[in-house]
């Protein structure tokens, strides 16, 4: 039986410690997010006709992976802090130092683990979570019905105005498919060419076809409020599929592997593509961001623990992690607005944090 070199054994042991801690924090956070979201959705739908707790729980379960993508950097940060603190508490890092192992040799396994998690999260987890989130939005729209259009502000709610065949319409939907060409829990307000309100249409779904949205299972209200039902109702539009996708589709709802084509489609139509390009670059930069979280954890937990500052280590890690999160959010907003190049907005926060973390470690650990 071939024996691994001593340093390889140590690296593998340290890597397993970080995987265990990061995985534990991620699972705990995922459970909390799922329970909180499912309770909220049940609360909002419990008095609806045909209420189904199973459907509400399923909708929350399908949405949870997309929500945990935002939590992942903090799972890496808190998990790395926990692993460093635990190794220090058991004096394992002290033994490694005494054996001549430098700080970079026991931080390197954590960096590799974080980078591997980032690659997996981008290439595998993100496409799966995007598909699950789309299915969750459909279920949520069905559960909430008209209320979904009123309560799903921000995030997945959709508003836009369009012209077509002599009338204008304002479309509002609780959710949109990842391609932006299918809407759920739809309401269309119809306006004639003189600006007068002529009716309203509510429907379960709407699909963009040739020059019109086709609303299915529609209820049509005229200007006097008289209601009629229609299996399908046609709302004309001059918007092309590419224009609708640019206006409606959420970049975070498009799987990683489809983002390059979304960027090319928008560019070929002469439309701004920075939202999709930013999302693509942010997913590519995710391993760098997670590695920066590990360096932050190392900065706040190594020397402080030896001096007895466990509380300061945890507090410093939380403050630094949220600082990086805020910096990333600001850069993302600037990138979405087109004020900053998507590559710069996506990569600069993680690279800056990694540079600062490496500099602090060099100063505190290597003199």
C-alpha positions as CSV (number, residue, x, y, z in Angstrom):
1,X,0.0,0.0,0.0
2,X,1.4,3.3,-1.1
3,X,1.8,5.9,1.7
4,X,1.0,9.6,1.0
5,X,3.7,12.1,1.9
6,X,3.3,13.7,5.3
7,X,2.4,17.1,3.9
8,X,-0.2,15.5,1.6
9,X,-1.8,13.8,4.5
10,X,-1.9,17.0,6.5
11,X,-3.4,18.9,3.5
12,X,-6.1,16.3,3.0
13,X,-6.9,16.3,6.7
14,X,-7.2,20.1,6.7
15,X,-9.3,20.1,3.5
16,X,-11.7,17.6,5.1
17,X,-12.0,19.8,8.2
18,X,-13.0,22.8,6.0
19,X,-15.4,20.8,3.9
20,X,-17.1,19.6,7.1
21,X,-17.4,23.0,8.6
22,X,-18.5,24.8,5.5
23,X,-20.9,22.0,4.6
24,X,-22.4,22.1,8.1
25,X,-22.9,25.9,8.1
26,X,-24.4,25.7,4.6
27,X,-26.9,22.9,5.6
28,X,-27.9,24.8,8.7
29,X,-28.4,28.0,6.8
30,X,-30.4,26.2,4.1
31,X,-32.7,24.6,6.7
32,X,-33.4,28.0,8.3
33,X,-34.1,29.6,4.9
34,X,-36.4,26.8,3.8
35,X,-38.3,26.8,7.1
36,X,-38.8,30.6,7.1
37,X,-39.8,30.7,3.5
38,X,-42.2,27.8,3.7
39,X,-43.9,29.2,6.9
40,X,-44.3,32.6,5.1
41,X,-45.8,31.1,2.0
42,X,-48.2,28.9,4.0
43,X,-49.3,32.0,6.0
44,X,-50.1,33.8,2.8
45,X,-52.0,31.0,1.1
46,X,-53.7,29.2,4.0
47,X,-57.0,31.0,3.5
48,X,-57.0,30.6,-0.3
49,X,-59.5,28.3,-2.0
50,X,-58.0,24.9,-2.7
51,X,-55.1,25.5,-0.3
52,X,-52.5,22.8,-0.3
53,X,-49.7,22.8,2.3
54,X,-47.8,20.3,0.2
55,X,-47.7,22.6,-2.8
56,X,-46.6,25.5,-0.6
57,X,-43.8,23.5,0.9
58,X,-42.8,22.2,-2.5
59,X,-42.7,25.8,-3.8
60,X,-40.5,26.8,-1.0
61,X,-38.3,23.8,-1.4
62,X,-37.8,24.6,-5.1
63,X,-37.0,28.2,-4.3
64,X,-34.5,27.4,-1.5
65,X,-31.5,26.5,-3.8
66,X,-31.7,29.9,-5.5
67,X,-31.9,31.7,-2.1
68,X,-28.9,29.7,-0.8
69,X,-26.7,30.9,-3.7
70,X,-26.7,34.3,-2.0
71,X,-25.9,32.7,1.3
72,X,-23.0,30.6,0.0
73,X,-20.3,33.2,0.5
74,X,-21.3,33.6,4.2
75,X,-21.4,29.9,4.6
76,X,-17.8,29.7,3.4
77,X,-16.8,32.6,5.6
78,X,-18.4,31.3,8.8
79,X,-17.4,27.7,8.1
80,X,-13.8,28.8,7.5
81,X,-13.8,30.8,10.8
82,X,-15.2,27.8,12.6
83,X,-12.6,25.5,11.2
84,X,-9.7,27.8,12.0
85,X,-11.1,28.3,15.6
86,X,-11.5,24.6,16.1
87,X,-8.0,23.8,14.8
88,X,-6.6,26.4,17.1
89,X,-8.7,25.3,20.1
90,X,-7.3,21.7,19.7
91,X,-3.8,23.1,19.3
92,X,-3.4,21.4,15.9
93,X,-2.3,24.6,14.2
94,X,0.3,25.2,17.0
95,X,1.7,21.7,16.3
96,X,1.8,22.4,12.6
97,X,3.6,25.7,13.2
98,X,6.1,23.9,15.5
99,X,6.8,21.4,12.7
100,X,7.7,24.2,10.4
101,X,4.4,24.4,8.5
102,X,3.8,28.0,7.3
103,X,0.5,29.8,7.4
104,X,0.2,29.5,3.7
105,X,0.5,25.7,3.8
106,X,-2.5,25.3,6.1
107,X,-4.5,28.1,4.4
108,X,-3.9,26.6,0.9
109,X,-6.3,23.6,1.5
110,X,-9.0,25.9,2.5
111,X,-8.5,28.1,-0.6
112,X,-8.6,25.0,-2.8
113,X,-11.8,23.8,-1.1
114,X,-13.4,27.3,-1.5
115,X,-12.4,27.4,-5.2
116,X,-13.8,23.9,-5.8
117,X,-17.0,24.9,-4.2
118,X,-17.2,28.0,-6.3
119,X,-16.6,26.1,-9.5
120,X,-19.3,23.5,-8.6
121,X,-21.8,26.2,-7.5
122,X,-21.3,28.0,-10.8
123,X,-21.3,25.1,-13.3
124,X,-23.7,22.6,-11.6
125,X,-25.6,24.1,-8.7
126,X,-26.6,27.4,-10.5
127,X,-28.3,25.7,-13.5
128,X,-30.2,23.4,-11.2
129,X,-31.3,26.2,-8.8
130,X,-32.4,28.4,-11.8
131,X,-34.6,25.6,-13.1
132,X,-36.0,24.9,-9.7
133,X,-36.7,28.6,-9.1
134,X,-38.6,28.9,-12.3
135,X,-40.8,26.0,-11.3
136,X,-41.2,27.5,-7.8
137,X,-42.4,30.8,-9.3
138,X,-45.0,29.0,-11.3
139,X,-46.3,27.2,-8.2
140,X,-46.3,30.4,-6.1
141,X,-48.2,32.3,-8.8
142,X,-50.8,29.5,-8.9
143,X,-51.1,29.4,-5.1
144,X,-51.4,33.2,-4.6
145,X,-53.5,33.9,-7.7
146,X,-54.2,37.6,-8.1
147,X,-52.5,38.3,-4.7
148,X,-49.3,37.3,-6.3
149,X,-49.3,40.3,-8.6
150,X,-49.8,42.5,-5.5
151,X,-47.3,41.0,-3.1
152,X,-44.4,39.8,-5.3
153,X,-42.8,43.2,-5.5
154,X,-39.2,43.5,-6.6
155,X,-37.6,40.2,-7.3
156,X,-39.7,38.3,-9.8
157,X,-42.6,40.7,-10.3
158,X,-42.9,42.0,-13.9
159,X,-44.2,45.4,-15.3
160,X,-43.9,46.7,-18.8
161,X,-45.9,48.8,-21.3
162,X,-46.3,47.9,-25.0
163,X,-48.0,49.1,-28.2
164,X,-49.7,47.0,-30.9
165,X,-52.6,47.3,-33.4
166,X,-53.8,50.7,-32.3
167,X,-54.0,50.0,-28.6
168,X,-51.6,50.2,-25.7
169,X,-51.4,47.8,-22.8
170,X,-49.7,47.7,-19.4
171,X,-48.7,44.1,-18.5
172,X,-48.2,43.0,-14.9
173,X,-47.2,39.4,-13.9
174,X,-46.3,37.7,-10.7
175,X,-43.4,35.8,-12.4
176,X,-41.7,35.3,-15.7
177,X,-40.0,32.2,-17.2
178,X,-36.3,32.2,-17.5
179,X,-36.5,33.3,-21.2
180,X,-39.0,36.0,-20.4
181,X,-41.4,34.8,-23.0
182,X,-43.9,33.2,-20.6
183,X,-45.6,35.1,-17.8
184,X,-47.6,33.7,-14.9
185,X,-50.6,35.2,-13.0
186,X,-50.9,38.0,-15.6
187,X,-53.0,41.2,-15.6
188,X,-53.2,43.4,-18.7
189,X,-54.7,46.9,-18.7
190,X,-55.9,48.0,-22.1
191,X,-55.8,51.6,-23.3
192,X,-57.0,52.9,-26.7
193,X,-55.0,55.3,-28.9
194,X,-56.7,58.3,-27.2
195,X,-55.4,57.2,-23.8
196,X,-58.8,56.0,-22.5
197,X,-59.1,52.9,-20.4
198,X,-61.0,50.2,-22.4
199,X,-60.6,47.1,-20.3
200,X,-58.6,44.7,-18.2
201,X,-57.7,41.0,-18.7
202,X,-56.6,38.6,-16.0
203,X,-55.1,35.2,-16.9
204,X,-53.2,32.3,-15.4
205,X,-50.5,32.4,-18.1
206,X,-49.4,34.5,-21.1
207,X,-47.1,33.3,-23.9
208,X,-45.5,35.5,-26.5
209,X,-46.4,34.5,-30.1
210,X,-46.3,36.2,-33.4
211,X,-47.1,39.8,-32.7
212,X,-49.2,39.1,-29.6
213,X,-49.4,37.7,-26.1
214,X,-51.8,34.8,-25.8
215,X,-53.5,34.8,-22.4
216,X,-54.9,31.4,-21.3
217,X,-57.9,30.9,-18.9
218,X,-58.6,34.6,-19.1
219,X,-61.2,36.8,-17.4
220,X,-62.0,39.9,-19.5
221,X,-63.4,43.1,-17.8
222,X,-64.7,45.9,-20.0
223,X,-64.5,49.6,-19.0
224,X,-67.8,49.2,-17.1
225,X,-66.5,46.2,-15.1
226,X,-68.6,43.6,-16.9
227,X,-66.8,40.3,-16.8
228,X,-66.6,37.6,-19.4
229,X,-64.5,34.5,-19.6
230,X,-62.3,33.3,-22.5
231,X,-60.1,30.2,-22.9
232,X,-57.7,32.4,-24.7
233,X,-57.4,36.2,-25.2
234,X,-55.0,38.0,-27.6
235,X,-53.1,41.1,-26.5
236,X,-51.2,42.6,-29.5
237,X,-47.6,43.8,-29.1
238,X,-44.8,45.2,-31.3
239,X,-42.2,43.9,-29.0
240,X,-39.8,41.3,-30.4
241,X,-38.8,38.2,-28.3
242,X,-35.4,39.7,-27.8
243,X,-36.8,43.0,-26.6
244,X,-39.1,41.2,-24.2
245,X,-36.3,39.1,-22.9
246,X,-34.1,42.1,-22.2
247,X,-37.0,43.9,-20.5
248,X,-38.5,41.1,-18.5
249,X,-36.0,38.2,-18.0
250,X,-34.1,38.3,-14.7
251,X,-30.4,37.6,-15.2
252,X,-30.3,35.6,-12.1
253,X,-33.0,33.3,-13.4
254,X,-31.0,32.3,-16.5
255,X,-28.7,29.3,-16.0
256,X,-25.0,29.9,-16.2
257,X,-24.6,28.0,-19.5
258,X,-27.3,30.0,-21.2
259,X,-26.0,33.4,-20.2
260,X,-23.5,33.8,-23.1
261,X,-26.2,33.2,-25.7
262,X,-28.5,35.8,-23.9
263,X,-25.6,38.3,-24.1
264,X,-25.1,37.6,-27.8
265,X,-28.8,37.9,-28.6
266,X,-29.1,41.2,-26.8
267,X,-26.0,42.6,-28.6
268,X,-27.1,41.4,-32.0
269,X,-30.4,43.2,-31.5
270,X,-28.6,46.4,-30.6
271,X,-29.9,46.3,-27.0
272,X,-27.8,46.8,-23.8
273,X,-26.5,43.4,-22.6
274,X,-24.7,44.6,-19.4
275,X,-27.2,42.9,-17.0
276,X,-26.6,39.5,-18.5
277,X,-22.9,40.1,-19.0
278,X,-22.6,41.1,-15.3
279,X,-24.4,38.0,-14.1
280,X,-22.2,35.8,-16.2
281,X,-19.0,37.5,-14.9
282,X,-20.2,37.3,-11.3
283,X,-20.7,33.6,-11.6
284,X,-17.3,33.1,-13.2
285,X,-15.8,35.2,-10.4
286,X,-17.5,33.2,-7.6
287,X,-14.4,31.0,-6.9
288,X,-12.4,34.2,-6.3
289,X,-15.0,35.6,-4.0
290,X,-15.2,32.4,-1.9
291,X,-11.4,32.3,-1.7
292,X,-11.4,35.9,-0.5
293,X,-13.8,34.9,2.2
294,X,-11.3,32.2,3.4
295,X,-8.5,34.8,3.5
296,X,-10.8,37.1,5.5
297,X,-11.5,34.2,7.9
298,X,-7.8,33.5,8.3
299,X,-7.0,37.1,9.0
300,X,-9.5,37.4,11.8
301,X,-9.2,34.0,13.4
302,X,-5.6,32.9,13.5
303,X,-3.6,35.4,15.6
304,X,-6.6,36.6,17.6
305,X,-7.4,33.1,18.8
306,X,-3.9,32.6,20.1
307,X,-4.3,35.8,22.1
308,X,-7.7,34.7,23.4
309,X,-9.8,37.0,21.2
310,X,-12.5,34.5,20.1
311,X,-15.3,37.0,20.3
312,X,-13.3,39.6,18.4
313,X,-12.5,37.0,15.7
314,X,-16.2,36.2,15.2
315,X,-17.2,39.8,15.2
316,X,-14.4,40.8,12.9
317,X,-15.3,38.1,10.4
318,X,-18.9,39.1,10.4
319,X,-18.0,42.8,9.9
320,X,-15.5,42.0,7.1
321,X,-17.8,39.6,5.4
322,X,-20.7,42.0,5.3
323,X,-18.3,44.8,4.2
324,X,-17.3,42.6,1.2
325,X,-21.0,41.8,0.6
326,X,-21.9,45.5,0.5
327,X,-19.0,46.3,-1.8
328,X,-20.1,43.5,-4.1
329,X,-23.7,44.8,-4.1
330,X,-22.6,48.4,-4.9
331,X,-20.4,47.2,-7.7
332,X,-23.2,45.0,-9.0
333,X,-25.6,48.0,-9.0
334,X,-23.1,50.1,-10.9
335,X,-22.6,47.2,-13.4
336,X,-26.3,46.8,-13.9
337,X,-26.7,50.5,-14.6
338,X,-23.9,50.4,-17.1
339,X,-21.7,52.8,-15.2
340,X,-19.0,50.2,-14.7
341,X,-17.8,47.5,-17.1
342,X,-19.3,44.1,-16.1
343,X,-15.9,42.5,-15.8
344,X,-14.7,45.2,-13.4
345,X,-17.9,45.2,-11.3
346,X,-17.8,41.4,-11.0
347,X,-14.1,40.8,-10.2
348,X,-12.9,43.9,-8.4
349,X,-14.5,43.3,-5.0
350,X,-13.3,39.7,-4.6
351,X,-9.8,40.5,-6.0
352,X,-9.5,43.6,-3.7
353,X,-10.6,41.5,-0.6
354,X,-8.2,38.7,-1.6
355,X,-5.3,41.1,-2.0
356,X,-6.0,42.8,1.4
357,X,-6.4,39.4,3.1
358,X,-3.1,38.1,1.7
359,X,-1.3,41.4,2.6
360,X,-2.6,41.2,6.2
361,X,-1.5,37.5,6.5
362,X,1.9,38.4,5.2
363,X,2.2,41.2,7.7
364,X,0.9,39.3,10.8
365,X,2.1,35.8,10.1
366,X,5.3,36.1,8.1
367,X,6.5,39.3,9.7
